[in-house]
Amino acid sequence: MRVATITVLITAFTLLLGCSDTSPPTWPEDAELEVKDVTATTATLDWPPALDGEAVAGYRIYRGDEKIAEVGAGAAFHEMDGLTEAQELTYSIEPFDAAGNTGERLDLTFTTADATVPTWPEGAELKIEKNPVKSDPPADSEEGPADYELVLTWPEATDNVGVTAYRVKKGTAVLKEIDPKDERVFKTTTSKPDGMYAVEAGDAGGNWSEALVKAEGSLSAALSDALGGEAGILKLIGDGSTSAPRLGIGGLKIGGDKPAIDLDQLGKGGGVGGIEPGSLIGKDSKLEAPSGDLSLDLLKNDTKATE
């Protein structure tokens, strides 16, 4: 009987010792779960070390109510991949110690990046109307009207999240950003209407569509305008079989994070791609198209005869 009593006492004492740590880990004051390096499919969670009377054993990471990872006490971040773009996500982190005590969770909600650019419907086209403005007294008939009203219109673009703005450009200069809730039209009065005009669609993620582009007026003025045209004029030289290059959508594009001109459809054959606006101005350059039947000759002025 004495042996049994001693055994019970020892067992009870052992259980008491094992349960001596009943305090859960705690977070430092103002501790926050943070996110950094967010892309469309990846992100990194960041947190400060938790505190415990004995020692923190590790951290459990949750997405919503689902535990997705458990890391050691020395961990201070967790990298995630395979996420979905433009999606709102909620994550939590919970500290625990060796005795099984768990601390309060730190929560965080964020949205992954939007990597999808807005797109235009098939066959989309930028349209331009140029209407002379009557002057009083009337402008000299030989010189033409003193001013013109330009009206640009374009179709609605679509986006996986939503279009937030349309950006109207002349050459590389932004003329205006228009709210998509407004009418898709841009009007201006100018004495110099000739040039290269473009409209791009943007979203909240900072993505901009390819531009709808259209030239107004002379070809040389439009190309010079598109390249930043202060010091030189681009002239087109064909092989004789092409009277004039096409400048519709896809013919000359301006847009993207690093604006560039894509001359892939100028003239009959091929083209030259990736010319940065302003990069050729003031230089004596001739660029040969891949097909060999079209070249672009940069001239100091507008008077050199076509070769």
C-alpha positions as CSV (number, residue, x, y, z in Angstrom):
1,M,0.0,0.0,0.0
2,R,2.9,2.4,0.8
3,V,4.6,1.6,-2.5
4,A,1.3,2.4,-4.4
5,T,0.9,5.6,-2.5
6,I,4.5,6.7,-3.3
7,T,3.9,5.9,-7.0
8,V,0.8,8.0,-7.1
9,L,2.5,10.9,-5.5
10,I,5.5,10.7,-7.9
11,T,3.1,10.6,-10.9
12,A,1.1,13.5,-9.7
13,F,4.3,15.5,-9.0
14,T,5.6,14.7,-12.5
15,L,2.4,15.8,-14.1
16,L,2.6,19.1,-12.1
17,L,6.1,19.6,-13.3
18,G,5.2,18.9,-16.9
19,C,2.4,21.5,-16.7
20,S,4.4,24.2,-15.0
21,D,4.6,26.3,-18.2
22,T,1.1,27.6,-18.8
23,S,1.9,31.0,-20.2
24,P,1.5,31.4,-24.0
25,P,4.0,33.3,-26.1
26,T,3.3,37.0,-26.6
27,W,4.1,39.5,-29.3
28,P,6.0,42.7,-28.7
29,E,3.9,45.8,-28.5
30,D,2.9,47.1,-31.9
31,A,4.0,43.8,-33.6
32,E,2.6,43.4,-37.1
33,L,2.5,40.7,-39.7
34,E,3.8,42.4,-42.9
35,V,4.0,41.4,-46.6
36,K,6.7,42.4,-49.0
37,D,7.9,41.6,-52.6
38,V,4.3,41.1,-53.7
39,T,4.0,40.0,-57.3
40,A,1.1,38.4,-59.2
41,T,2.0,34.9,-58.0
42,T,4.5,35.4,-55.1
43,A,4.8,37.2,-51.8
44,T,6.8,37.1,-48.6
45,L,5.4,37.3,-45.0
46,D,7.5,39.1,-42.4
47,W,7.1,39.2,-38.6
48,P,9.1,40.1,-35.4
49,P,10.2,37.4,-32.9
50,A,7.6,36.5,-30.3
51,L,8.3,36.4,-26.6
52,D,7.9,33.5,-24.1
53,G,8.7,32.8,-20.4
54,E,10.6,29.6,-21.5
55,A,11.2,29.7,-25.2
56,V,9.2,30.0,-28.4
57,A,9.2,26.7,-30.3
58,G,8.0,27.9,-33.6
59,Y,5.2,29.6,-35.7
60,R,2.2,28.2,-37.5
61,I,1.1,30.1,-40.6
62,Y,-2.5,30.1,-41.8
63,R,-4.2,31.1,-45.0
64,G,-7.7,31.8,-43.8
65,D,-8.4,29.0,-41.4
66,E,-6.1,26.5,-43.2
67,K,-2.7,25.9,-41.8
68,I,-0.2,26.0,-44.7
69,A,3.1,25.9,-42.9
70,E,4.9,25.4,-39.5
71,V,8.4,27.0,-39.1
72,G,11.0,27.0,-36.4
73,A,11.6,29.6,-33.7
74,G,14.4,31.2,-35.6
75,A,12.2,32.0,-38.7
76,A,11.3,35.6,-39.4
77,F,9.8,35.3,-42.8
78,H,8.0,32.9,-45.1
79,E,8.0,32.9,-48.9
80,M,4.9,31.9,-50.8
81,D,4.4,31.1,-54.5
82,G,1.6,29.7,-56.7
83,L,-0.7,32.6,-55.8
84,T,-3.4,34.0,-58.1
85,E,-3.0,37.4,-59.5
86,A,-5.2,40.3,-58.4
87,Q,-6.7,38.2,-55.5
88,E,-7.3,39.4,-52.0
89,L,-5.8,37.0,-49.5
90,T,-5.8,36.8,-45.6
91,Y,-2.9,35.2,-43.7
92,S,-2.2,34.7,-40.0
93,I,0.8,33.7,-37.9
94,E,0.5,32.0,-34.5
95,P,3.5,31.4,-32.1
96,F,3.7,28.3,-29.9
97,D,6.0,27.0,-27.2
98,A,7.3,23.5,-26.2
99,A,4.5,23.1,-23.6
100,G,1.9,23.4,-26.4
101,N,0.8,26.9,-25.5
102,T,-0.2,29.1,-28.4
103,G,-0.2,32.9,-28.6
104,E,-2.6,35.2,-30.3
105,R,-2.5,35.4,-34.1
106,L,-1.3,38.3,-36.1
107,D,-3.5,38.8,-39.2
108,L,-2.9,40.4,-42.5
109,T,-5.0,41.0,-45.7
110,F,-3.4,42.0,-49.0
111,T,-4.0,41.7,-52.7
112,T,-1.6,40.2,-55.2
113,A,-0.4,42.2,-58.1
114,D,-2.3,42.5,-61.3
115,A,-0.1,41.4,-64.2
116,T,-2.7,41.4,-67.0
117,V,-2.8,44.4,-69.4
118,P,-6.1,45.7,-70.7
119,T,-6.9,44.6,-74.3
120,W,-8.8,46.1,-77.2
121,P,-11.6,44.3,-79.0
122,E,-10.7,42.8,-82.3
123,G,-10.6,45.3,-85.1
124,A,-10.4,48.3,-82.6
125,E,-9.4,51.5,-84.2
126,L,-8.6,55.1,-83.1
127,K,-10.6,57.5,-85.2
128,I,-9.7,61.1,-85.8
129,E,-11.8,64.0,-87.2
130,K,-10.1,67.2,-88.1
131,N,-12.6,70.1,-88.6
132,P,-11.4,73.6,-89.5
133,V,-12.4,76.3,-87.0
134,K,-13.9,79.5,-88.5
135,S,-12.0,82.6,-87.6
136,D,-13.1,86.2,-87.5
137,P,-11.7,87.7,-89.6
138,P,-11.4,84.6,-91.8
139,A,-8.0,83.1,-92.1
140,D,-6.0,83.6,-95.3
141,S,-7.4,81.1,-97.8
142,E,-3.9,80.3,-99.1
143,E,-2.6,79.4,-95.6
144,G,-5.8,77.5,-94.7
145,P,-7.6,77.8,-91.4
146,A,-5.8,79.2,-88.4
147,D,-7.1,76.5,-86.1
148,Y,-8.6,73.0,-86.2
149,E,-10.8,71.1,-83.8
150,L,-9.5,67.5,-83.4
151,V,-11.9,64.9,-82.2
152,L,-10.4,61.5,-81.2
153,T,-12.7,58.5,-80.4
154,W,-12.0,54.9,-79.6
155,P,-13.8,51.7,-78.5
156,E,-14.1,50.3,-75.0
157,A,-11.2,48.2,-73.7
158,T,-11.5,45.3,-71.3
159,D,-9.5,44.1,-68.4
160,N,-9.5,41.2,-65.9
161,V,-10.1,43.6,-63.0
162,G,-11.2,46.8,-64.7
163,V,-10.0,49.7,-66.9
164,T,-9.3,52.8,-64.8
165,A,-8.1,55.3,-67.3
166,Y,-7.6,56.0,-71.0
167,R,-4.4,57.9,-71.8
168,V,-4.3,60.1,-74.9
169,K,-0.9,60.9,-76.4
170,K,0.5,63.0,-79.2
171,G,3.9,61.6,-80.1
172,T,5.4,60.8,-76.7
173,A,3.6,63.5,-74.8
174,V,0.5,62.7,-72.7
175,L,-2.3,65.1,-73.6
176,K,-4.9,63.8,-71.0
177,E,-6.0,60.9,-68.9
178,I,-9.7,60.2,-69.2
179,D,-11.9,58.4,-66.7
180,P,-13.5,55.3,-68.3
181,K,-16.9,56.4,-66.8
182,D,-16.8,59.4,-69.1
183,E,-17.4,59.4,-72.9
184,R,-14.5,57.8,-74.8
185,V,-13.7,61.0,-76.7
186,F,-11.0,63.6,-76.6
187,K,-11.4,67.1,-78.2
188,T,-8.8,69.8,-78.6
189,T,-8.4,72.9,-80.7
190,T,-4.9,73.4,-82.2
191,S,-3.1,75.3,-85.0
192,K,-0.8,72.3,-85.5
193,P,-3.0,69.2,-85.9
194,D,-0.5,67.0,-87.8
195,G,1.2,64.3,-85.8
196,M,1.0,60.8,-84.4
197,Y,-1.9,60.3,-81.9
198,A,-2.4,57.3,-79.6
199,V,-4.7,56.0,-77.0
200,E,-3.8,53.5,-74.3
201,A,-6.0,51.8,-71.7
202,G,-4.7,51.4,-68.2
203,D,-5.8,49.6,-65.0
204,A,-5.2,50.0,-61.2
205,G,-2.2,47.8,-61.3
206,G,-0.3,50.2,-63.5
207,N,-0.6,48.0,-66.7
208,W,-1.1,49.8,-70.0
209,S,-2.4,48.3,-73.2
210,E,-0.9,48.4,-76.6
211,A,-1.7,51.8,-78.1
212,L,-4.3,52.4,-80.8
213,V,-2.3,54.7,-83.1
214,K,-3.2,56.9,-86.0
215,A,-1.3,59.5,-88.0
216,E,-2.9,62.8,-88.8
217,G,-1.5,64.9,-91.6
218,S,1.8,64.3,-93.4
219,L,3.8,61.2,-92.9
220,S,7.0,63.0,-92.1
221,A,5.3,65.1,-89.5
222,A,3.7,62.1,-87.9
223,L,6.9,60.1,-87.7
224,S,8.9,63.0,-86.5
225,D,6.3,63.7,-83.9
226,A,6.3,60.1,-82.8
227,L,10.1,60.1,-82.3
228,G,10.1,63.3,-80.3
229,G,10.9,65.2,-83.5
230,E,12.8,68.3,-82.8
231,A,16.0,67.8,-84.7
232,G,15.2,65.5,-87.6
233,I,12.7,64.0,-89.9
234,L,12.2,60.3,-90.7
235,K,11.5,59.7,-94.4
236,L,10.4,56.4,-95.9
237,I,12.3,54.9,-98.8
238,G,10.6,52.0,-100.6
239,D,11.7,49.8,-103.5
240,G,9.3,51.6,-105.9
241,S,6.6,49.0,-105.6
242,T,5.1,50.6,-102.5
243,S,3.6,54.1,-102.9
244,A,3.0,54.7,-99.2
245,P,3.4,52.8,-96.0
246,R,0.4,51.9,-93.8
247,L,0.1,53.6,-90.4
248,G,-3.0,51.9,-89.0
249,I,-3.2,49.9,-85.8
250,G,-0.2,47.6,-85.6
251,G,1.7,49.7,-88.1
252,L,3.3,52.0,-85.6
253,K,2.8,51.4,-81.9
254,I,3.7,53.7,-79.0
255,G,3.2,52.4,-75.4
256,G,4.2,50.2,-72.6
257,D,6.4,50.9,-69.5
258,K,9.3,51.6,-71.9
259,P,7.7,53.4,-74.8
260,A,8.9,52.1,-78.1
261,I,7.9,52.3,-81.8
262,D,7.2,49.0,-83.5
263,L,7.6,49.5,-87.3
264,D,6.7,46.0,-88.1
265,Q,4.0,46.8,-90.7
266,L,5.3,49.9,-92.4
267,G,5.4,49.5,-96.1
268,K,5.2,46.3,-98.0
269,G,7.7,44.1,-96.2
270,G,8.7,43.6,-92.6
271,G,10.0,46.4,-90.6
272,V,12.2,47.6,-87.8
273,G,11.2,47.0,-84.2
274,G,12.0,48.5,-80.9
275,I,13.1,52.0,-81.8
276,E,13.0,54.1,-78.6
277,P,11.4,57.5,-79.1
278,G,14.0,60.2,-79.6
279,S,16.9,57.7,-80.1
280,L,17.4,58.5,-83.7
281,I,16.8,62.2,-83.7
282,G,19.8,64.2,-84.9
283,K,21.7,61.2,-86.1
284,D,22.5,60.3,-89.7
285,S,21.1,56.8,-89.9
286,K,19.6,54.4,-92.4
287,L,17.8,51.4,-91.1
288,E,17.2,48.4,-93.4
289,A,14.1,46.3,-93.0
290,P,14.6,42.6,-92.6
291,S,13.1,41.9,-96.0
292,G,15.4,44.4,-97.6
293,D,12.7,46.3,-99.6
294,L,12.1,49.1,-97.1
295,S,14.5,51.4,-95.3
296,L,14.1,54.4,-93.0
297,D,16.4,57.3,-93.7
298,L,16.8,60.0,-91.1
299,L,17.3,63.4,-92.7
300,K,18.2,66.7,-91.3
301,N,15.3,68.3,-93.0
302,D,12.3,67.6,-95.3
303,T,13.9,68.5,-98.6
304,K,16.2,65.7,-99.6
305,A,15.0,63.8,-102.6
306,T,13.8,60.2,-102.1
307,E,16.5,57.8,-103.2
